[in-house]
Amino acid sequence: NLLFAIGRNEVLMEKATRAAKWLERMKDLKRSGKLTNVWPNLYSYNLVLNSCSTLRKDAPDEEKAEALKIAIATFGEIRRAYRRADSATYGMLLTICQKLVPDGDAMKRDTIRDVFQKCCQDGMLNRGVVHVLKGACGEDENGKLFFRDLL
């Protein structure tokens, strides 16, 4: 699967943009009738989120900002198409918050809280999500308090 390969590539630049374009191409081919035996599903969308969550450490700020926009748009499409996401979706969204929203940004904790609440509403909270949530909240004392406050 090409989307899987994009997400796994550790040196590829603009991974999120490339993955989003391939997902759009798959949707276009499906709509045109040229793609009949394979179509985008929740797994495909999650692979786009994976590409957003696994950017190179030295990715430029512009690439990180674009990946965050793609992640938000992809999650919106998931909610529209599938009504609810799965635990993998929420784990990746929390990882994206951790990696792409700057620590000093006031919206970081609000975003983490919103993702966590949606995860709980969808009944998708599991050990894996809790583990990622803990990392997204931060390792300092404030992060640990925030984590305990959420649970």
N, C-alpha and C positions, 0 to 999 in steps of 0.2 A: 504494500500500500504506500503510495507516494506521500500522503499526508503523514504517515507514521515515520517515514524516512526523513522528511523535513524536520519533524520534531526531535528526532534522535541525533541529527547532525550537530556537532558541537562547535563547528567553525563557520557555518553558513550565516551570511549576513541577511538581514531582513526576513528572518524565518516566518514571523507572524504574517507579514504582508504576502509572502509567497504561499503560505498555507491558506490564507483567506482567499487569494485569487484562485487556487485550485478548487476550493470548495465552491466558489461561484461558478467556475467552469463546469463542475459536476452538476450543479443545479441547472445551468443553462442547457447542458446536454440532455438531462432528464426531461426538462420542459419541451425541448425540440423533438423528443422521441428518439434521438440517436443513441441514448443510453437506456437500455431496457432491462438488463439483468442486474445492474448495480446502481444504487442511488444513494445520495447522502442520507445518513441516519444520525442518531444521537452520538454514536461512536465517531463519526466524521467530524461533527462539531467539537467534540471533546479533543480530537487530535489538533484542531486549530487552537483551542485553548492551551493544549500542551506546548505547541510552538510558541505561544505567547509567554508561557511560564518558564521556558528553558532558553531564553536569550543568552548570548555570550556575556560573560561578566564585564567585558570591556565595550559592550554595545553603546553607541552614542545616545545621549539623552533624547534626541529626536526619534530614534528607533524605539526606545522604551516607551515614549509617549504614544507613538503610533500603535505599538503592541497593546497598550492599555486601552486605546480606543477600539481596536479590533476585538479585544476580549469582551468589552462592554457590549458591543454590537452583536457578537456571537452569542453571548448569554441571552440577550434580548430575543434573538432568533430562536434559541432553544425554548425559551418560555412561550413564545407564540406557537411554535410548531408542536411542542410536546407537552405543554402545560406545566410540567415539572422536570427537573433535572435529576441526575443520579449522584451518588456520593462522589464519584470520580470528578464530575463537573465541579462540585463544591470544593473539593480538595484543591483542584487546579486554580479556582478563583481565589481561594485564600493564599495560595502560593504566589499568584499574580499580584495580589495586594501587598504581600510581604516584599516581593522583589521590585515591583514597578512603581509603587506609591512611596514617595520619599518619607522617611521617618518623621520629619518635622511637619509634614502636611497634616493639617487639622482634619481632613476628610478620611485619613487612613483608618482611624478607629471606627468612625461612623460606617465606612464601607465594610470593614471586617464584621462589625455588628450586624449590618444588613444582610450580608452573605450568610452569616451563621443563623440568623433568624429564618431566612428563606429555607435553608437546609433543614432546620428543625420542622418548619411548616410542611415541607415536602416529605418528612419522615425519613430523611436520608442520613441522619447523624449516625456515625459509627466510629470505631476506634481510630481508623485511618484519618477521618476528618478531624477528630479531636487532636490527634498528633500534629497535623498540619496547622490547626488553629493555634495550638500552643506556640509553634514557631512564628506564626504570623503576628501574634500579640507582642512578641519580643522577650528577650532573656533578662532584661533588667528588672528591677523591683516593680516599676510601674507596669511593665508588660505582664508580669506574673499576677499582679493585682487585677489587671484588666481581664486576663484569662479566667481567673477565679470568679470574677464578677459576671462574666458571660455564662459560665456554667451554673 
